[in-house]
């Protein structure tokens, strides 16, 4: 909560969290007083864990309570859109970060009055590396007289250990913490609230992390029932480790240049040290080609590990990204080396989309799924925010693995190591959880179980008949079949709460798994899964990617809508951020972006036409400069004979509500790129009509070398000899300094550390070229259109309304010529 002018005061801020059977319910309550003698807007702004679902929100003002209402996302979005069209403030109030999501709303409070905000969220804590972590973030943005965090851990097996970490446990704040085996109390004074690593005059700002584990008295784990629902926590540790066969598939394409590649090498070196001698491993690196360190898996003995570390130290970035071929080679390597009594797994690390070889995402998913054939899991690690995480996540989920984002930060190497540690020690394979007398079960089959993790299954007990309910676990430990079984004792006390936490745990876990299943599905199956998840979300009041919470307010104030975004997604209702993770294209014809209009901000223009020039095909989704293009059929006829104006570029500009306009005469040569540090430049010549795009592009590079491209031929001149390629060919041409890959009317050119993709398009009988800067050159003094506006979507506007001119009062326009 931000208090900028101190005219309102947060006089009480409480966070209360109760954890039962690893299911945490957290309530944040903030009480604020308006100290002014006039009404003013007061904010409520908190952060919650990404894995949590908001389940309740309410505001109480002068005895009147206003409850948030969970609705289907489309319905809530319609309400939001209607409010915006009326000029009301109804912003999307949720955004996603690395480990936390924000919830933000505000309300007008009368003079000298008070408001109470209360937010509830729920999450199932996941066991990693032998412990659970409950993350609580506190940032009231002012010292609070009555500040309390209370955590109660109610675990039937008993708490084995409990630790407290995070920024709020440092310095003087450590003295404000008291704990027992099940309780944690954090009651800092106003003075203490400014005395932690990230605290200051504005009070607390940081995390309190409760770390714990429970006693494990039986190998079968904990089986608990309440109100006709059960939950089974299964985490045996008294088992021998299973030797593993692991293949690491490492992206070495040009976009991995710099810190990403360095951190990948660092992580790989440390992971290799952690391999055990009876493990077997393989290393595969890929760009536009796939290279295996060795063709077969090798035992992790000292000699092989030293040779592998030497190989890892010399992995260099270059070229394009052939994910399909790399994963298929990794799969083939595991299939060629079967070992009885071992566990196999693939780990893929990449930071980009497939850009060469097979680039159709659906075909890659199909190829990989068929090749793996449910024999072992595939784990996909997406490096950075530009990666197509949805593509990687689906590929992992379809093959019994998970997708994990590796954040491009100083600790990226530690993130990679941390993930590997989670899967480093397999204890069981082919795990089947069987529940006689159970129904509506969550996932019951698991390819592998790792030491330090936990399998959680929940469901309903048929007819609430405990006597006939039996739980059984069947799995493989090395080469041996093991089985555990248990019944629920009728002597166990039954939960007295009217809304049992076990039922809500079941609903939470079911929704999470249905959302994963939706990612993997298509057609009618996808719609059925989505509806099933949506019905549960609405029943239990969960804010998920399928639902939103409408924050109701006193009469006369606009409602707000809280969405839960997907991983990497920008809030759809906020001002567009063009520095995000690549362009998203609507579905359209195969190989072309779908039809989509981008309208600039013109308040009084009664009539105008907008269309966009073609960018890269949808399956590439390049995170670089492009003019995304589509000309709708309805506009085609109306523009054919009437357009004679120059190309008009609308560019979003910093600190400008409206875009800047650039009028570009047709048939003009433009400077696309100039890099004096590396003696590299690229110029493009526009066609004779506004819809013709570039007719010629020339790239100059050192000592009179150049590549010239027009719509019929590509000419490569090394300074002495010229080589000619037709666009219909498939070519992989390399010299010491230049790589040129041609396929499917797309040429991929890498010169030094700069990578450019140029595509040949044809629309309405006119062929033209369009360039995309895939990897930006390093250093200063770099100029040109594809550099200056690399992360911006540029809209080309053809104006048929005479009133819509460069002098129009609602557009800030510049007549501008780009110099040659």
C-alpha positions in Angstrom: 0.0 0.0 0.0 1.4 3.3 -1.0 0.9 6.4 1.1 2.4 9.3 -0.9 1.0 12.3 1.0 0.6 10.9 4.5 -2.9 12.3 4.7 -4.2 8.8 5.3 -2.8 6.4 7.9 -2.5 2.6 8.0 -3.2 2.1 11.7 -3.4 -1.7 11.5 -1.9 -4.3 9.2 -2.4 -8.0 10.0 -1.4 -11.1 8.1 -2.7 -14.4 9.4 -1.8 -17.7 7.8 -3.0 -21.2 8.8 -1.4 -24.3 7.2 -3.2 -27.6 7.5 -2.1 -30.7 5.6 0.3 -28.3 3.6 -2.7 -26.2 2.5 -2.2 -22.6 3.4 -5.0 -20.1 3.8 -3.7 -16.5 4.3 -5.7 -13.4 5.2 -4.3 -9.9 4.8 -6.3 -7.3 6.7 -5.5 -3.6 6.4 -7.3 -0.8 8.3 -6.8 2.7 7.0 -8.0 6.1 8.3 -8.5 9.2 6.1 -7.1 12.0 8.3 -8.2 14.8 5.9 -11.4 16.9 6.2 -12.3 15.9 2.7 -12.8 12.6 0.8 -9.9 11.1 -1.0 -8.8 7.9 -2.8 -7.1 5.3 -0.7 -5.1 2.3 -2.1 -4.7 -1.3 -1.1 -1.7 -2.8 -2.8 -0.2 -6.2 -1.8 1.8 -9.0 -3.3 1.0 -12.7 -3.0 2.7 -15.9 -4.1 2.3 -16.8 -7.8 1.0 -20.3 -7.1 -1.8 -19.0 -4.9 -5.4 -18.4 -5.9 -7.2 -15.4 -4.5 -10.5 -16.6 -3.0 -12.0 -13.6 -1.2 -11.8 -9.9 -1.1 -13.9 -7.4 0.7 -13.9 -3.7 1.7 -15.8 -2.4 4.7 -16.6 1.3 4.8 -18.7 2.9 7.5 -20.3 -0.4 8.4 -21.1 -1.4 4.8 -19.2 -4.4 3.3 -18.5 -4.7 -0.4 -17.5 -8.2 -1.5 -15.5 -9.1 -4.6 -17.4 -11.4 -7.0 -15.6 -14.1 -9.0 -16.9 -14.4 -12.6 -15.9 -16.0 -15.8 -13.1 -14.0 -17.2 -14.9 -12.9 -20.4 -17.9 -11.7 -18.4 -15.7 -9.7 -16.1 -13.7 -8.4 -19.0 -16.9 -7.1 -20.6 -17.8 -5.3 -17.5 -14.3 -3.8 -17.4 -14.5 -2.7 -21.1 -17.9 -1.1 -20.6 -16.5 0.9 -17.6 -13.5 2.1 -19.7 -15.8 3.1 -22.6 -17.7 5.3 -20.1 -14.4 7.0 -19.2 -14.3 5.4 -15.7 -11.2 4.1 -14.0 -11.5 0.3 -14.0 -8.0 -0.9 -14.5 -6.8 -4.5 -14.5 -5.3 -4.8 -11.1 -3.1 -7.9 -11.2 0.4 -8.5 -12.7 2.9 -11.2 -12.6 6.5 -11.1 -11.3 9.2 -13.7 -10.6 7.8 -15.2 -7.4 4.9 -12.8 -6.6 1.8 -11.3 -8.1 0.4 -7.9 -7.3 -3.1 -7.1 -6.2 -4.0 -3.5 -6.3 -7.3 -1.6 -5.9 -8.5 1.7 -4.4 -11.7 3.3 -3.1 -12.8 6.8 -2.2 -13.2 7.3 1.6 -15.1 10.2 3.1 -13.5 12.8 5.3 -12.2 11.5 8.7 -13.6 8.0 7.9 -12.0 4.6 7.8 -11.9 1.6 5.5 -10.9 -2.0 6.1 -9.5 -4.1 3.3 -9.4 -7.9 3.6 -7.9 -10.3 1.0 -7.8 -14.1 1.3 -5.6 -16.4 -0.8 -5.0 -20.1 -0.8 -2.2 -22.4 -2.0 -0.9 -25.9 -1.6 2.7 -25.8 -0.5 5.0 -27.9 -2.6 7.8 -30.0 -1.1 11.2 -29.3 -2.7 14.5 -30.6 -1.5 13.0 -32.0 1.7 11.1 -28.9 2.8 8.0 -26.7 2.4 8.2 -22.9 2.1 5.5 -20.5 3.0 6.3 -17.1 1.5 4.7 -14.0 3.0 5.4 -10.6 1.6 4.9 -7.4 3.5 5.2 -3.8 2.2 2.7 -1.5 3.8 4.9 1.5 2.6 4.8 3.1 6.0 5.5 2.1 9.6 2.4 0.7 11.2 1.5 1.0 14.9 -0.3 -2.3 14.9 1.6 -4.7 12.6 1.3 -8.4 13.1 2.1 -11.6 11.2 0.8 -14.8 12.7 1.5 -18.2 11.2 0.0 -21.4 12.6 1.2 -24.8 11.2 -1.3 -27.5 12.0 0.2 -30.8 10.8 -1.0 -34.1 12.2 2.3 -35.9 11.9 4.0 -33.1 13.8 6.6 -30.5 12.6 10.1 -32.0 12.2 11.9 -28.7 11.9 10.9 -25.1 11.4 13.2 -22.2 10.2 12.6 -18.6 9.3 14.3 -16.9 6.4 13.8 -13.8 4.3 14.6 -10.1 4.5 12.2 -9.5 7.3 14.2 -11.8 9.6 17.4 -9.7 9.3 19.0 -7.2 11.7 16.8 -5.8 14.5 13.7 -7.5 13.0 15.0 -10.9 14.1 14.2 -9.8 17.7 10.5 -9.3 16.7 10.1 -13.0 15.9 8.9 -15.6 18.3 8.2 -19.2 17.4 7.3 -22.6 18.8 7.1 -25.9 17.0 3.9 -24.8 15.3 3.5 -21.0 15.7 5.4 -18.0 14.3 4.6 -14.5 15.5 6.2 -11.4 14.0 5.3 -8.2 15.9 7.8 -5.5 15.0 7.5 -2.1 16.6 7.3 1.1 14.5 11.0 1.7 15.2 12.0 -1.9 14.2 10.0 -1.6 10.9 12.7 0.6 9.4 15.6 -1.7 10.4 16.0 -4.5 8.0 18.1 -5.0 4.8 15.4 -3.5 2.5 13.5 -1.4 5.0 13.7 2.4 5.5 11.6 5.4 6.3 8.7 3.9 4.4 8.7 0.9 6.7 8.8 -2.8 6.0 9.6 -4.1 2.5 10.4 -7.7 2.2 9.6 -11.4 2.7 9.1 -13.6 5.7 9.7 -17.3 4.6 8.6 -20.1 6.9 10.6 -23.2 6.1 9.5 -26.6 7.6 9.0 -30.3 7.2 6.9 -32.9 8.9 7.7 -36.2 10.7 7.3 -39.2 8.4 6.4 -42.2 10.5 5.5 -44.6 7.7 6.6 -45.2 4.1 3.0 -44.9 3.0 2.9 -41.3 4.2 -0.1 -39.5 5.6 -3.7 -40.3 4.7 -6.3 -37.9 6.0 -10.1 -37.6 5.6 -12.7 -35.0 6.3 -16.3 -34.5 5.3 -16.1 -37.1 2.5 -12.8 -35.9 1.0 -9.3 -37.3 1.5 -5.8 -36.2 0.9 -2.7 -38.5 0.6 0.8 -37.2 1.1 3.3 -39.7 -0.1 7.0 -39.0 0.4 9.1 -42.1 1.3 12.8 -41.6 1.9 14.0 -45.0 3.1 14.6 -46.3 -0.4 17.8 -46.9 -2.4 18.5 -44.3 -5.1 18.0 -45.4 -8.7 20.9 -44.8 -11.1 19.8 -42.3 -13.7 20.4 -41.8 -17.4 20.3 -38.1 -18.1 20.8 -36.2 -21.3 21.3 -32.4 -21.2 20.2 -30.6 -24.3 21.8 -27.1 -24.4 20.8 -24.3 -26.7 23.9 -22.6 -28.1 22.1 -20.3 -30.7 23.2 -16.7 -31.1 20.5 -15.4 -28.7 22.3 -17.2 -25.8 25.2 -14.8 -26.3 26.9 -13.2 -23.3 25.7 -13.8 -19.7 23.2 -16.5 -20.5 25.8 -18.7 -22.1 28.3 -18.0 -19.3 25.8 -18.9 -16.6 24.7 -22.0 -18.5 28.4 -23.2 -18.6 28.8 -22.4 -14.9 25.7 -24.4 -14.0 26.6 -27.3 -16.2 30.0 -27.6 -14.7 28.6 -27.8 -11.2 25.8 -30.2 -12.2 28.4 -32.6 -13.7 30.3 -32.6 -10.4 27.1 -33.8 -8.7 26.6 -36.8 -10.9 27.2 -40.2 -9.2 29.4 -42.8 -10.7 26.6 -45.2 -11.5 24.8 -42.5 -13.4 25.2 -42.3 -17.2 25.0 -39.0 -19.0 25.1 -37.3 -22.4 25.5 -33.8 -23.6 23.9 -32.3 -26.7 24.3 -28.8 -28.0 22.3 -27.2 -30.8 21.9 -24.2 -33.0 21.0 -24.8 -36.6 22.9 -28.0 -36.3 22.8 -30.6 -33.5 26.1 -31.8 -31.9 26.5 -34.6 -29.4 29.5 -34.6 -27.2 29.6 -38.4 -27.5 27.2 -40.6 -29.5 26.4 -42.8 -26.5 25.7 -42.3 -22.9 28.9 -42.6 -20.7 29.3 -43.5 -17.1 29.9 -40.6 -14.8 33.4 -41.7 -13.8 36.2 -39.2 -13.1 37.8 -39.4 -16.6 34.5 -38.9 -18.5 33.4 -36.0 -16.2 36.7 -34.2 -16.7 36.4 -34.6 -20.5 32.7 -33.4 -20.3 33.7 -30.3 -18.2 36.3 -29.4 -20.8 33.6 -29.7 -23.5 31.2 -27.6 -21.4 33.8 -24.8 -20.9 34.1 -24.4 -24.7 30.4 -24.2 -25.7 30.0 -21.1 -27.8 26.8 -19.4 -29.0 26.1 -19.1 -32.7 23.4 -19.6 -35.4 19.7 -20.4 -35.3 17.6 -22.7 -33.1 16.6 -26.3 -34.2 14.7 -27.5 -31.1 13.0 -30.3 -32.9 16.1 -32.1 -34.1 17.9 -31.5 -30.7 15.2 -33.1 -28.6 14.7 -36.0 -31.0 18.5 -36.7 -30.9 18.4 -36.6 -27.1 15.5 -39.1 -27.1 17.3 -41.4 -29.6 20.4 -41.3 -27.3 18.3 -42.5 -24.3 16.5 -45.1 -26.4 19.9 -46.5 -27.7 21.1 -46.9 -24.1 18.5 -48.8 -22.1 19.6 -49.9 -18.6 17.5 -52.2 -16.4 17.0 -50.7 -13.0 17.7 -47.1 -14.0 15.6 -44.0 -14.5 15.9 -41.9 -17.7 15.2 -38.2 -18.1 15.8 -35.4 -20.7 16.6 -31.8 -19.6 16.2 -29.1 -22.3 17.5 -25.6 -21.8 16.6 -23.0 -24.4 16.0 -19.2 -24.6 14.2 -19.0 -27.9 11.7 -20.4 -30.4 12.5 -22.9 -33.1 13.8 -20.9 -36.0 15.2 -23.6 -38.3 14.5 -27.2 -39.3 11.0 -28.0 -38.2 9.4 -24.7 -36.9 5.8 -25.7 -36.8 5.1 -25.9 -33.0 2.3 -28.5 -33.3 4.5 -30.8 -35.4 7.3 -30.5 -32.9 5.0 -31.4 -30.1 3.7 -34.4 -32.1 7.2 -35.6 -33.1 8.6 -35.4 -29.5 5.6 -37.1 -27.9 5.7 -39.9 -30.4 9.5 -40.3 -30.0 9.4 -40.4 -26.2 6.3 -42.6 -26.0 5.8 -42.1 -22.3 9.1 -43.9 -21.5 10.7 -41.0 -19.6 10.1 -37.4 -18.6 11.2 -34.3 -20.5 11.9 -31.2 -18.5 11.9 -27.9 -20.4 13.8 -24.9 -18.9 13.0 -21.6 -20.6 15.8 -19.0 -20.2 14.6 -15.4 -19.9 11.4 -13.6 -20.7 11.6 -13.8 -24.6 11.2 -17.6 -24.7 7.9 -19.0 -25.9 7.1 -20.5 -22.5 3.7 -21.9 -23.5 5.3 -24.0 -26.2 7.9 -25.4 -23.8 5.4 -26.0 -21.0 3.1 -27.9 -23.3 6.0 -30.0 -24.6 7.0 -30.9 -21.0 3.5 -31.6 -19.7 2.8 -33.9 -22.7 5.9 -35.9 -21.7 5.4 -36.3 -17.9 7.7 -33.3 -17.1 7.3 -29.7 -16.1 8.2 -26.4 -17.7 10.3 -24.0 -15.6 11.3 -20.4 -16.4 14.9 -19.5 -15.6 15.0 -15.8 -14.9 17.8 -13.9 -16.6 19.4 -12.6 -13.4 22.6 -12.8 -11.5 21.5 -16.1 -9.9 20.5 -17.8 -13.1 23.2 -20.5 -12.7 21.9 -21.2 -9.2 18.4 -21.5 -10.5 19.6 -24.1 -13.0 21.5 -26.0 -10.3 18.4 -25.8 -8.0 16.2 -27.4 -10.6 18.6 -30.2 -11.3 18.9 -31.0 -7.6 15.1 -31.5 -7.5 15.4 -34.4 -10.0 18.9 -35.6 -9.2 17.9 -38.6 -7.0 15.1 -40.8 -8.4 13.8 -43.3 -5.8 10.8 -44.8 -7.6 9.6 -45.1 -11.2 6.2 -46.0 -12.7 4.3 -44.9 -9.6 0.6 -45.8 -9.5 -1.6 -44.6 -6.7 -4.8 -46.7 -6.3 -7.8 -45.8 -4.2 -10.5 -48.4 -3.8 -13.7 -46.5 -2.8 -12.4 -43.2 -4.2 -13.9 -41.0 -6.9 -13.1 -37.7 -8.7 -9.4 -38.3 -8.1 -6.6 -35.9 -8.9 -3.6 -37.3 -10.9 -2.7 -40.9 -9.8 0.1 -42.0 -12.2 3.6 -40.5 -11.9 6.6 -41.5 -14.1 9.1 -40.9 -11.3 9.4 -39.9 -7.7 12.5 -38.0 -6.5 14.0 -37.8 -3.1 13.0 -34.6 -1.2 9.8 -34.2 -3.2 6.2 -35.4 -2.5 3.3 -36.9 -4.4 -0.1 -35.5 -3.3 -3.4 -37.1 -4.4 -6.8 -36.0 -3.3 -10.3 -37.1 -4.1 -13.8 -37.9 -2.7 -14.7 -41.0 -0.8 -17.6 -42.8 -2.5 -20.8 -42.6 -0.4 -18.5 -41.2 2.4 -17.9 -44.8 3.4 -14.6 -44.9 5.3 -14.8 -48.6 6.1 -14.5 -49.6 2.4 -11.8 -47.1 1.5 -8.3 -48.4 0.9 -5.2 -46.6 -0.5 -2.5 -48.5 -2.3 0.8 -47.5 -4.0 2.5 -49.7 -6.6 5.9 -48.7 -8.0 9.3 -49.8 -9.2 12.3 -49.4 -6.9 15.4 -50.2 -9.0 14.3 -53.5 -10.6 12.0 -54.4 -7.8 8.2 -54.0 -7.6 7.2 -52.4 -4.3 3.7 -52.0 -2.8 2.3 -50.0 0.1 -1.3 -50.0 1.4 -3.3 -48.3 4.2 -6.9 -47.7 5.4 -8.3 -44.7 7.2 -8.8 -45.4 10.9 -12.3 -44.7 12.0 -10.8 -43.5 15.4 -9.3 -40.5 13.8 -11.0 -37.2 14.7 -13.0 -35.6 11.9 -12.5 -31.9 11.0 -15.1 -29.8 12.6 -14.8 -26.8 10.3 -18.0 -26.4 8.1 -15.9 -25.8 5.0 -13.2 -28.4 5.3 -9.7 -27.5 4.2 -9.3 -30.9 2.6 -12.3 -30.3 0.2 -10.7 -26.9 -0.8 -7.3 -28.6 -1.2 -8.9 -31.1 -3.5 -10.6 -28.3 -5.5 -7.3 -26.3 -5.7 -5.3 -29.3 -6.9 -7.9 -30.4 -9.3 -8.1 -26.9 -10.9 -4.3 -26.7 -11.1 -4.1 -30.1 -12.9 -7.1 -29.3 -15.2 -5.3 -26.0 -16.3 -2.2 -28.1 -17.2 -4.4 -30.5 -19.1 -6.0 -27.6 -21.0 -2.6 -26.6 -22.2 -2.1 -30.0 -23.7 -5.5 -30.4 -25.2 -7.3 -29.1 -28.3 -10.7 -29.0 -29.9 -13.7 -30.4 -28.0 -11.5 -32.0 -25.3 -9.9 -28.6 -24.5 -13.3 -27.0 -24.2 -14.6 -29.8 -21.9 -11.5 -29.5 -19.6 -11.8 -25.7 -19.6 -15.5 -25.9 -18.6 -14.8 -28.4 -15.8 -12.1 -26.2 -14.4 -14.2 -23.1 -14.7 -17.1 -24.7 -12.9 -14.9 -25.5 -10.0 -13.3 -22.0 -9.9 -16.7 -20.4 -9.7 -17.9 -22.9 -7.1 -15.0 -22.3 -4.8 -14.3 -18.7 -5.6 -10.8 -19.1 -7.1 -9.3 -16.4 -9.2 -7.4 -18.3 -12.0 -6.5 -17.6 -15.6 -10.2 -18.7 -16.4 -11.8 -16.3 -13.9 -11.6 -12.8 -12.6 -12.7 -11.0 -9.5 -15.0 -8.0 -9.9 -14.1 -5.7 -7.1 -17.4 -4.0 -6.2 -17.4 -0.4 -4.7 -19.8 2.1 -3.3 -22.4 3.5 -5.7 -20.9 6.0 -8.1 -17.5 4.4 -8.3 -16.4 2.1 -11.1 -15.8 -1.6 -10.3 -12.3 -3.0 -10.9 -11.4 -6.4 -12.3 -8.6 -8.6 -11.0 -7.2 -11.1 -13.4 -4.7 -13.9 -12.6 -2.3 -13.7 -15.5 -0.5 -16.7 -17.0 3.3 -17.1 -16.7 5.0 -14.3 -18.7 1.7 -12.7 -19.7 1.3 -8.9 -19.6 -2.0 -7.6 -18.0 -4.3 -7.2 -21.0 -6.1 -4.1 -19.8 -3.0 -2.1 -19.0 -1.1 0.2 -21.2 0.7 -1.9 -23.7 4.3 -2.6 -22.8 6.3 -3.1 -26.0 9.4 -4.4 -24.3 7.8 -7.7 -23.6 8.6 -11.2 -24.7 7.9 -11.0 -28.4 5.0 -10.4 -30.7 1.8 -12.4 -30.5 0.0 -13.1 -33.7 -3.7 -14.1 -34.2 -4.2 -17.3 -36.0 -4.5 -16.9 -39.8 -3.5 -18.6 -43.0 -0.7 -21.1 -42.6 2.6 -19.3 -42.7 1.1 -15.8 -42.3 0.1 -13.7 -39.4 -3.7 -13.6 -38.9 -5.8 -10.6 -39.6 -5.4 -8.1 -36.9 -5.9 -4.3 -36.7 -3.8 -2.0 -34.6 -5.6 1.4 -34.0 -3.7 4.5 -33.0 -5.2 7.0 -30.6 -7.2 9.6 -32.5 -10.0 11.2 -30.5 -11.8 13.0 -33.3 -11.0 11.2 -36.5 -14.3 10.0 -37.8 -12.9 7.6 -40.4 -9.5 6.1 -41.1 -8.0 2.8 -42.3 -5.3 0.9 -40.5 -3.4 -2.1 -41.8 -0.1 -3.7 -40.9 2.7 -5.0 -43.1 3.7 -8.7 -42.7 6.1 -9.6 -40.0 7.6 -13.0 -39.3 5.3 -16.1 -39.6 3.3 -16.9 -36.5 5.3 -19.8 -35.5 8.5 -17.7 -35.2 7.1 -15.1 -32.9 10.4 -13.1 -33.1 11.1 -10.8 -30.1 12.6 -8.2 -32.4 11.7 -5.3 -34.6 9.1 -6.0 -37.2 6.1 -4.4 -38.9 3.3 -6.9 -38.2 1.0 -7.1 -41.2 -2.3 -8.0 -42.3 -4.7 -6.5 -44.9 -8.3 -7.5 -44.4 -10.4 -8.3 -47.4 -12.8 -5.5 -46.7 -10.0 -2.9 -46.8 -8.3 -4.3 -49.9 -11.0 -3.2 -52.3 -11.5 0.2 -50.8 -7.7 1.0 -50.9 -6.8 -0.4 -54.3 -7.5 2.7 -56.3 -7.6 5.5 -53.7 -4.2 5.3 -52.0 -1.5 7.6 -53.2 -0.2 8.8 -49.9 3.3 7.9 -48.5 3.8 5.2 -45.9 3.0 6.5 -42.5 4.7 5.0 -39.5 3.0 5.4 -36.1 5.6 4.9 -33.3 4.8 4.7 -29.6 7.0 7.3 -27.9 8.1 7.8 -24.3 6.1 10.2 -22.2 3.6 10.7 -25.1 0.0 9.6 -24.8 -0.3 9.6 -28.6 2.2 8.1 -31.1 4.6 10.0 -33.3 4.0 9.8 -37.1 6.6 9.4 -39.8 5.7 9.9 -43.4 8.0 7.9 -45.7 7.9 8.5 -49.5 7.7 5.3 -51.5 10.7 4.1 -53.5 13.0 5.7 -50.8 16.1 4.0 -49.5 16.2 3.7 -45.7 19.0 3.0 -43.4 17.9 -0.1 -41.6 21.1 -0.7 -39.6 24.5 0.9 -39.2 27.2 -0.6 -36.8 30.5 1.2 -37.3 32.2 -0.8 -34.6 31.9 -4.0 -36.7 31.8 -2.3 -40.2 28.3 -3.5 -40.8 25.4 -1.7 -42.4 22.1 -2.6 -44.0 19.9 -0.5 -46.3 16.5 -1.2 -47.8 14.7 0.3 -50.8 10.9 0.6 -50.6 8.8 -0.3 -53.6 6.8 2.0 -55.8 3.5 1.6 -54.0 2.5 1.9 -50.3 1.8 -1.9 -50.0 5.0 -3.1 -51.8 7.3 -3.3 -48.8 11.0 -3.5 -49.5 12.1 -4.4 -53.1 15.8 -4.6 -52.3 17.9 -5.0 -49.2 21.7 -4.7 -49.2 24.0 -5.7 -46.3 27.6 -4.4 -46.4 30.3 -6.0 -44.2 34.0 -5.2 -44.2 36.3 -5.1 -47.2 33.6 -4.7 -49.8 31.8 -7.9 -48.9 28.0 -7.6 -49.3 24.8 -9.6 -49.6 22.2 -8.2 -51.9 18.6 -9.5 -51.9 15.8 -8.6 -54.2 12.5 -10.5 -54.8 14.1 -12.9 -57.4 17.6 -13.6 -56.3 20.1 -13.4 -53.5 23.7 -12.4 -54.3 26.6 -13.1 -52.0 29.8 -11.2 -52.8 32.9 -11.9 -50.8 34.8 -9.0 -52.4 36.2 -11.0 -55.3 33.5 -13.5 -56.5 29.7 -13.4 -56.5 27.5 -16.4 -55.8 23.8 -16.4 -56.7 21.0 -18.2 -54.9 17.4 -18.5 -56.0 14.7 -18.1 -53.2 13.4 -21.5 -54.0 16.6 -23.3 -52.9 17.6 -24.7 -49.5 21.1 -23.5 -48.8 23.5 -23.6 -45.9 26.4 -21.4 -47.0 29.2 -20.4 -44.6 32.5 -18.5 -44.7 34.8 -17.5 -41.9 32.7 -14.5 -41.0 29.2 -15.1 -42.5 26.6 -17.8 -42.2 23.7 -17.7 -44.7 20.9 -20.3 -44.3 18.1 -20.2 -46.9 14.9 -22.2 -46.6 11.2 -21.7 -47.3 11.5 -18.2 -48.6 13.4 -17.1 -45.5 17.1 -16.3 -45.2 18.8 -16.4 -41.9 22.1 -14.3 -41.9 24.6 -14.3 -39.1 27.5 -11.9 -39.3 29.7 -11.9 -36.2 27.3 -11.4 -33.3 24.5 -9.9 -35.4 21.7 -12.1 -36.7 19.2 -10.9 -39.3 16.3 -12.8 -40.8 14.8 -11.6 -44.2 11.6 -13.0 -45.5 10.1 -13.0 -49.0 6.3 -12.3 -49.0 3.7 -12.1 -51.7 0.4 -10.4 -51.3 -2.1 -9.2 -53.9 0.4 -10.2 -56.6 3.2 -8.1 -55.3 6.4 -9.7 -53.9 8.4 -7.9 -51.3 11.0 -8.4 -48.6 10.8 -7.8 -44.8 13.8 -7.8 -42.4 13.8 -8.8 -38.7 16.8 -8.1 -36.4 17.0 -11.4 -34.4 20.2 -10.6 -32.5 21.3 -7.0 -31.9 25.0 -6.1 -32.3 26.8 -5.1 -29.2 28.5 -1.7 -28.5 27.6 1.9 -28.9 26.9 4.2 -31.9 24.5 1.7 -33.5 21.8 3.3 -35.6 19.0 2.5 -37.9 15.3 1.7 -38.0 15.6 -2.0 -36.9 17.8 -0.9 -33.9 16.0 2.3 -32.7 12.6 0.7 -32.8 13.6 -2.9 -32.2 11.0 -3.6 -29.5 8.1 -1.5 -30.9 5.2 -2.6 -33.0 5.0 -0.1 -35.9 1.7 0.5 -37.6 1.6 1.7 -41.2 -1.5 3.8 -41.8 -3.1 4.7 -45.1 -5.5 7.6 -44.8 -8.5 7.9 -47.1 -10.2 10.5 -45.0 -9.1 14.0 -46.2 -9.5 15.4 -42.8 -6.9 13.0 -41.4 -3.7 14.7 -42.3 -0.3 15.5 -40.8 -1.9 18.7 -39.4 -4.6 16.8 -37.5 -4.8 18.2 -34.0 -5.0 14.9 -32.2 -1.9 13.3 -33.6 1.7 14.5 -32.8 3.2 14.1 -36.3 6.6 14.7 -37.9 7.4 14.8 -41.6 10.6 12.8 -41.6 12.9 11.2 -44.1 15.3 8.6 -43.0 18.7 9.3 -44.6 20.4 6.8 -46.8 
